[in-house]
Amino acid sequence: MNTDKRIALISVHGDPAIDIGKEEAGGQNVYVRQVGEALARQGWQVDMFTRKTKATQSTIVQHSPNCRTIRLIAGEQDFIPRDKLFDYLPAFVSQLRQFQLENNLQYSIVHTNYWLSAWVGMELKKHQSLQQIHTYHSLGAVKYASTEHIPPIAKTRLAVEKECLETAECIVATSPQEKEHMRKLVSLKGNIKMIPCGTDIQRFGSVSRSEARLRLGIPRSSLVVLYVGRFDRRKGIETLVRAVSRSIFPGLADIRLVIAGGSRPGQSDGIERARIETIVDEVGLREYTTFPGQLDRDELPYYYGAANVCVVPSHYEPFGLVAIEAMASRIPVIASEVGGLKFTVVPEQTGLLCPPKDDLAFATAIDRILSSPTWEQELGEAARQRVETMFSWQGVAQQLSKLYTSIAAESIKQPSLLSA
């Protein structure tokens, strides 16, 4: 069987077929799904492997004739936080190999995503002749430097990330900043290529502000500050809430803070949402704030379209997909000056950057943009132009396709070992 145009994308904890905004479902899910579908349009046969989290979930989700998600059983069929998943990875590898055996499938390339999947890819290489490409999505060395509570799995994660950088055929960094972090904090060895994340430039930016606000019931005169993402302390939502409370606009204009994202009662996502709601009440923003909850792919463009500004106050982001979704929607972005956000957002041209956790700086930035409608529009148009030039999914997939082809051409062709 010719495996040259067949590829496996592995995303153990980030289900490409799941609704974005659910527990631990965010940028990685979008990345894998969009890359997979774009590669399929370029003629690749794409299998995206993830973990089944509900018995009622379909085992196979066919997204297009050449692209599908395959859910494997590894541990209890329930949500398990990513920091608790490592012990289930051997079962995931076993199930993936069994699926290959039963379906007579071989892959010349596996593109792994996040450190858990990196381990899976490295384990598969012990049994099969394949080339591993890896995207980190988040680096443990950076994450643990910005968090108070370091989990027990940290040592294992750091070791896996280092081994993957040094042994994979290529690491895909999504920004110059991420590449720099790899070299400074992980290893000087290994092959790194910079290919950014992308966004759907047809879907985002297609809805006018008047149309979006009419649909969402938001008056034309309102000033809308938008956050999109999951509820997680590292996302810095508290900073945004306190920044809006320090803005000059509450009480002077119809300012609206929209905090959009999913939550799951009893899980970390739901617990963090409850904490944020408490802070909203504490600073007196309840009448100005709405929590629309999880947004599906059809709703999201309307929320971006209705916004005056989108705020990404993360403590750390390797790239920041929300930023380019907003930029594609012609919305200025105010973001933390961290990680890949320093690459996606151009200060004073497509938005503004602020020190992370600095609510006063974010308040000043919000006031600057909302106080100047003309500048707001100029920033938004420049943001759209930057995304069209650099961050379309089709362009990203073309770069990845060239990388896969070159890596495969350099490899020595050997038959895969598919014995279970």
HELIX and SHEET records of a PDB file:
HELIX    1   1 GLY A   27  ARG A   41  1                                  15    
HELIX    2   2 ARG A   82  LYS A   84  5                                   3    
HELIX    3   3 PHE A   86  TYR A   88  5                                   3    
HELIX    4   4 LEU A   89  ASN A  103  1                                  15    
HELIX    5   5 TYR A  114  LEU A  124  1                                  11    
HELIX    6   6 GLY A  140  LYS A  143  1                                   4    
HELIX    7   7 TYR A  144  SER A  146  5                                   3    
HELIX    8   8 ALA A  154  THR A  167  1                                  14    
HELIX    9   9 PRO A  176  HIS A  181  1                                   6    
HELIX   10  10 MET A  182  VAL A  186  3                                   5    
HELIX   11  11 ARG A  209  LEU A  216  1                                   8    
HELIX   12  12 ARG A  233  LYS A  235  5                                   3    
HELIX   13  13 ILE A  237  ARG A  246  1                                  10    
HELIX   14  14 SER A  268  GLU A  282  1                                  15    
HELIX   15  15 ARG A  286  TYR A  288  5                                   3    
HELIX   16  16 LEU A  300  ALA A  306  1                                   7    
HELIX   17  17 LEU A  321  ALA A  328  1                                   8    
HELIX   18  18 LEU A  341  THR A  344  1                                   4    
HELIX   19  19 ASP A  359  LEU A  370  1                                  12    
HELIX   20  20 PRO A  373  MET A  390  1                                  18    
HELIX   21  21 TRP A  393  GLU A  410  1                                  18    
SHEET    1   A 8 ILE A  60  SER A  64  0                                        
SHEET    2   A 8 CYS A  67  LEU A  72 -1                                        
SHEET    3   A 8 GLN A  45  ARG A  51  1                                        
SHEET    4   A 8 ARG A   6  ILE A  10  1                                        
SHEET    5   A 8 ILE A 109  ASN A 113  1                                        
SHEET    6   A 8 GLN A 131  THR A 135  1                                        
SHEET    7   A 8 CYS A 170  ALA A 173  1                                        
SHEET    8   A 8 ILE A 192  MET A 194  1                                        
SHEET    1   B 6 THR A 289  GLY A 293  0                                        
SHEET    2   B 6 ILE A 255  ALA A 260  1                                        
SHEET    3   B 6 LEU A 223  VAL A 228  1                                        
SHEET    4   B 6 VAL A 309  VAL A 312  1                                        
SHEET    5   B 6 VAL A 333  SER A 336  1                                        
SHEET    6   B 6 GLY A 351  CYS A 354  1                                        
END                                                                             
